[in-house]
Amino acid sequence: MAVDYAVIVLYLAGMLAMGWWGMRRATSKSDFLVAGRRLGPVMYSGTMAAIVLGGASTIGGVGLGYQYGLSGAWMVFTIGLGLLGLSVFFSARIARLKVYTVSEMLDLRYGGAAGIISGVVMWAYTLMLAVTSTIAYATIFDVLFGLDRTPAIILGGAIVVAYSTLGGMWSITLTDMVQFVVKTIGVLLLLLPLAIVKAGGFAQLEARLPDDYFAPLGIGGQTVFTYVLIYSFGMLIGQDIWQRVFTARSDKVARLGGTVAGTYCLVYAVAGAAIGTAAKVLYPHLGSPDDAFATIVKDALPVGVRGLVLAAALSAVMSTSSGALIACATVANNDIWARIRRGTGRRQGRPEAPDRPSPEAAGPHDEVRGNRLFILLMGVAVIVIASALNNVVEALTLAYNVLVGGLLVPILGGLLWKRGNAAGALAAVVVGGLTVVGLMVALGVLANEPIYYGLLASLVAYVAVGLATRPTDAAVLAAWRERLSPQPAAVTATPGPSGD
């Protein structure tokens, strides 16, 4: 394993070096949170694919293939479909808004009434996403170094927190691009063909496995429908995804680059399921389907290649973890803490204390320092929670259900229905979120019904309350339409790296 260890250690050192280099680029709030909105199509596509294809898509996708065959691709496939839908139908308008968070978009559209509640919901979602991604380090570092769960979480989490805190989105963008390349080589070009060959080819797979392993809906039609509701719709509204859209140089880059990334996800989904199906032939009696990835990597691959593929799994986890971490910190600082400070100032009869300028009045250095501090604080919280939490699936399901049940309707309604107003949006967030939580308490976190009825309740509340109350103020809608309208191309280019 010495060669494999060397590959992993060099990879981890490279991630930290990228973080240090990115720190020199992050000189303003825009640089730190959205990479200066300067990414071209190549880097945008790579980094978008990297963040949506995390440990659940890699290790979990192979595990679903082990358990259900090729239909195990549906979870990751619906993620790709959601990214395609976001890119084709909404990304151009989202990029034109020039905001930093989903809650800022809701403020612009509805006049500021629903922002704080949506910020709390989004913060809880991104926190749980970061936690569940961080827990995945335990599996990988156990295979690599035989580390126990807690030290593995601390080691992996500390590296991600370090490079994310140093350079913000620039560091994360650079590391994600490397991780995208490593994943492509390790999973698609090496592990997929080697696993199929090791299992005897597709003919042996068909001969030795039940027909259900090759049925398109072998995993179950209701399961696929639930995946669409949770993951496809979750891609449309998640802060971690939107924050990547905000990094695009133009709306055309957001649409084209996201379409390429979404298509890549579809290929990755099928590859993961095929690897898991091959693992079922090679190791039919594993204790858990999630052990399939580590087992086939450890036993079926030659030295050196094994290290690269394990680095690919580590890349998948780190890309999602870092993206969720900066999203969590951005929401905590800009949507929650900044509002609390403004509210405190108003209650005391003044805008802000003279010796504590508001975020809007702070200089670039202060803004970067404040956001860097929040990444560090959220990173420490994520590591602590990940070390104490046991049920990863329930935590992630809870996060996605509350996100989609509470925020999908007011976000898409704001983009698609001009009659939607602040009262309807607030009712949709509260009613949808409470319905989801109540049904999860009554029926269980993993039940399908909470998201079904939560979405329905949110939609009914949004439409009914919206029609029963006054429309959004004309001035607010005019400002919203102005933000959404295509802007003329700049005469001179902004100095600095283009992101291509």
N, C-alpha and C positions, 0 to 999 in steps of 0.2 A: 504493500500500500504506500510505500515511500513516494513513488512518482505521483500517485493520486493525491497524497497530502500536499506535495509541492504545488500541484496545479491549483488546489483549493486555496492554499495560503497566498499564492501569487494573485489569485483572483480577489481575495478579500483585501489585500494590500492595495491593489489597483482601485478598488472602490473608495478606500480612504483617500488615495491620491486624487481621484476625481473630485471628491468633496473639497479638498484643499484648493484645487485649481478653480472649482466653481465659486469659491468664496471671493476670489478676485473679480469675478464677473458681477456678483450681486451687490451693486452699489446703490440701488433704489428699491422702493417697495415693489414696483413693477418687475424689476429683475428678480427679486427674491421670491415673489409669489407666483409669477406667470412667465418667467424667463424673458422678460421684456417684451412679450407678445411678438417675438421675432422668429419663431421656428418656421422653417421651410418644409416642403412636403416630405422629404426623406426622413428628417429627424422627427417630425410630427407623427408620421405613420409608425415608425419604430417604437417611439415612446408610448404612444397610445396602445399599441398591441401589447407592450410590456406590462402596462399597469393593469389591463383587464384580464390578462392571463397569468394569474398568480399561482400560489401553491394549491388552492382548491381545483384550479383548472388543470394543473399538471399531475400532482399526486392523486387528487380526488378524481380527475378524469380517467386516469389509468385504473383506479379502483372501481369505478363504475363500469368500465369495459370488462374488468375481471368478473364482476358480478352479473352483468346483463348482456355482455357482448357488444356488438357494434351500436346497438341502440343506447348504450351508455354515453355516446357522444352528445346526447341531447342537451345536457346541462350546459356544456361549453358552447354548443351550437346556438342555443338561445341567447347566450352572451354575445356571440357574433352577430346574430340577427338584431339584437337591440342596438349594438354599435352601428350597424348599417342604417337602421332606422333613424338614429340620432344624426348621423352624418349626412344622409340624403335629405332629410326633411327639416331638421332643426338647427344644425351646427352653424350654418351661415348667419342666421339671425342671432344665435347665442354669441358668436364671436363679435358681432357688431355692437353688442351692448357695452363692451369695455368695462365690465365689472369684475369683481374678484370672487364673489360667492353667489350661490343660488338665492339666498335670502335678499341680497342686494337687487337681484332681478325682480323678486316679488315686491320689494319696496318701490321700485320704479313703476311696475305695472299697476299696483293697487294703491299707491300713495302711502305706504309705510305701516299699515295696520297689522299685517300678518308676519312681519319680519322676525320678531323676537321668538315667537313660538316655533316658526319654521327653523330658525337657527338652532334652537335646542334640540329639535328632532334630528336635524342634519348632523349636529355635533355627536349625538348619541350613536347614530349610524356609523359615522366615520371612526369613532372611537372603537366600536365593536369590530369593525372591519380591520382596523390596525391591530387589535388584540388577537383576533383569530389568525391573522397572517403571521404575527410574531410567534404564536404557539407552534406553528409549523416548523420553526427552527429546531424544536426538540427532536422531531423525527429525523431530520437531515443530519444534525450533528451527532446523534446517537449512532447512525450508520457510519459517519466519517471517523469520529474520534472516541466513540463509546462514552460520550458525556451523558450525565444524568439530565433530567428534564429542566430543572431550574437553571443550572449553569449554561445549558445550551440556549435557553431563552435569553438569558442575560448577555451572552456573547453575541448572538445574532442581532438582538435588539440594540445593543450598544453600538455596533458598527453602523446600522441604519440611522440611528439617532445622531451619530457623530457626523456622517457626511451630509445628512439632511439639515442639521443645525448650521453647519459651516456655510454652505452655499445655497440653501433653499432649493427652489425649482431648477436653477441652473445645474447644481450638483446632481439633483435627481434626474434631470434630463440626460446628462452625460452618462451617468451610471445606467440608466434605463436603456440607452442606445447600445451600450456594451452588453447588457443583459439580454436584449432582443437578439443580438447576433449569437451570443452563447446558446440561448434557447433554441434558435433555429438550427444551429449546427448540432447541438447535443441531442435534441429530441427528434427533430424531423429528419436530419441527414444521417445520424448515427444510430440512435436507439431504435427507431421505427424499423429500418430494413434489417438490422441485426437481430431484433426480436422475432420478426417474421421468419427469417431464415433459420434461426435457432429452433423455432417451433415446427419446422418442416414445410413451411410455405402455406399458402391459403388452402391448398387441397387437404393438407393434414388438419388444419383448423376445422374445416367443414366436416371432415370424417370423424373427428374425435369429440366434437361438441354438439349439443342439442340444436335443433333447428331454431329455437327461440333466440339463440345467440346471434342470428343473422336476420331476424325479423326487424323491420324498421321501427315498430312500436312495441318491441319486446319488453321495454322498461315500463310500459303502461301509458295509455292515452291520457289519463287524468294527471299522471306525473308530468308528462310533457306540457300539458296545459298550465299546470302550476309553475313549472320552470319559466314559461313565457311570461306569466304575470309577475313573477318575482324578479327574474334576471333580465329579461328583455326590457321590461318597463323600468327596472332599477337602473339599467344603463342610460335611460333617457333623462334621469333626474338626479343622479348621484353627484355630490360636490367633488369627489375625487375625479370623476369623468369630466365634468364641466370645467374644472380647473385646468385640465389639459386642453380642452377646446379653447380656453382663453389664451393659451400660449401660441396659437396659430398666427402667422404673419398676416393672413387675410382670410376672408370667408371662403375663398376658393380653395385655399390650403386646407381649411377645416373640413370642407366637403370631400375633396379628393383624397386627402391623406386618411381621413376617417374611413372612407369606403375601402381603401386598400387594407387598413388595419382590420376592419370587420371581415373582409374576405379571408385574410390570414387566419383569423380566429376560427372560421369554418373548417379550414384545412387542419388546424391544430386540434380541433375537436375530434375529427375522424381519426387522426393519428393517435391520440391518446387512447381512444376506445380500441383501436387495432392492437396497440401495445398491450393493453389489459387483456384482450382476448387471447393473445399469444401467451401471456403469463398464465392464464387459466390452463392451457394445455401443458405448459412446462411445470407448473406448481399447483396442482388441482386442489390441494388441501391446506391452503394458508389459513392462519387464524383469523385474519381480517383482510377484506379487500384492499384497504389502504396500505397494506404491506406489499402489494404487488409491485409497485414502482421500485422501492428500495431493493426488494428481493431480486428482480430481474436485472437491475443494474449491477448488484453485487456479484451475482453468480454467472451472468451470461456475457459480460463485456470484458474485453482485455484490459490490462493495466494501461493507464494513461487515458484511454477512451472512457473508462469508468470514472476517473476524476473529472473529466470534462462534462460528462452527463450529470454527475452529481452537482457540479458547478451550475449546470443549466437549471436543475431543480432549485438550487439556492438562489439563482437569478430570478426565477419565477416568484419565489416568496419575497425576496427583497424589493422587487419592483412594486408589488402590490402594497407591501408594508410601508415603504417610503411614501408612495402616493397617498395612501390613507392617512399617514401621519401628518403630512403637510396640509392636507385638506382639513383634518381635525383641528390643527393649530390655527389655520386661517379662519375657520368658523368661530372658534373660541375667542380669538382676539378681535376680529372685525365685526362679528355679528352679535356676540354676547357681552364681552368685556367692554367694548367701545360703547355699546348702548347703556350698560350699567353706569359707566362714567358720565355719559351725557345726561342720563336721568338724575344722577346724584347732583350734578351741577345745577339742573333746573330746579330741583327741590330746594336748594340752598339760595336760589334767587340769582344765580350767576351762570354764565355759559360753562366755564371751567375755572379751577383755581389758577392764579397767575403763574405759579411756579410749576404747573403741570399742564402743558399745552395739550389741546385735543389732538387726536390722531390726524385730523385734517390739517392742523397747523404745524405739526411736527416736521422736521427736516428729513431728508432721505436717510441720513445716518440713524436718527432716532426710530424711524419706521422699520428699518431693517433690524435694528437691535431689538425692538419690541417683538417683532414676528419671530426672530431667532430665539428669544427667550421663551415664547409660547411653544415652539417646536420642542425645545429642551424639556419644558415642564410636561407637555403632553406625552413625550417619549418616555419619560420616567414613569408616568402614570400607566402607560400601556404595558411596560415591562412588569410593573408590580401586579397589575390585574391579570396579565397573561400567566404569570407564575402561580397565581392563586386559583385561576379558573380551570375547571375540568371539562365541562360539556361544550365543546367548540361548535358543534352543529346547531345546538339550541341557541347559542349566543348569536351566531350569524343569521339564523332564521328569524330570530326576534328583531334584529337590526333591519333586515330587508323588509319584513312585514310592516314594521312601523313606518319605515321610509316610504314604501310604495302606497300603503293604505292611507297615510296622512298627507303626502305631498304630491303624488302623481296628478291628481285631479286639478288642484289649484295651479300647478306649474303648466301643464298642457292646456288647461282652460285659459290661462293668461295668454298663451301663445296663439290659441286658435279661436277664442270666443270673445269678441269685443264687449259683450254685455256683462261679462264676469266682473265682479267688484270685490272690494276689500271684505265686506261682511260675508259674502259667499265663500271667499277664500279662507277666512278665519274659521267659519263653520265647517268647511270641508276638512281642514287640518285637525280640528278638535274632534269632530264626530268620527271621521275615518280612523284617527289614531286610537281613540277610546274604544271603538268597536273592535279593532284588531286586538288590542291588549285584553279587553274583556273576554273575547272568544278564545284567545290563547290560554287564559287562566282557566276557563271552563272546559275547553276541549283538549288542551295540550298544545305546547309550543309548536310541535311538528305537524299539527293537523292542517289540512288544506282549507277548511272552511273560513278561518279568520281572514285570510287575504281576499277571498271571494266576497264575503259580506262587508268587509271593511271598505273595499273599493266601491261597492254598490252604495253603501251609506254615505261615503264621501261625495260621490257624484250627485246623489239626491239632495244632500245638504247644500252643495255648491250651486246647483241650478235653482232650487226652491228659494233659498235665502237671497241669492243674487237677483232673482226676478221680483222678490217681495220688497227689496230695498232700493235705495237710489243708485243710479249708475255711477260709475267712476267719473270723477271730475274731468271736464273737458280739457283742462290745462294739463292734468296728469297724463291723459291719453295722448295729447299732442306731443308731450315730451317723450313718451314711450315710442310713438311712431317715428319721431325724429331719430331716436337711437337706432331703431331697426332699419331705417332706410340705408341703402348702399351709399358709402362715402366715396367721393372722388379720390382717385389715386394721388398719392403725394408726389410733388415735383421732384423732391430730392430724397434720397434714401437715408434712413436713420443709420448713423455710424455704429459700428460694432458687428459682432458675428451674425451671420444671416440664419444660421441653423440648418443650412443645407449640407 
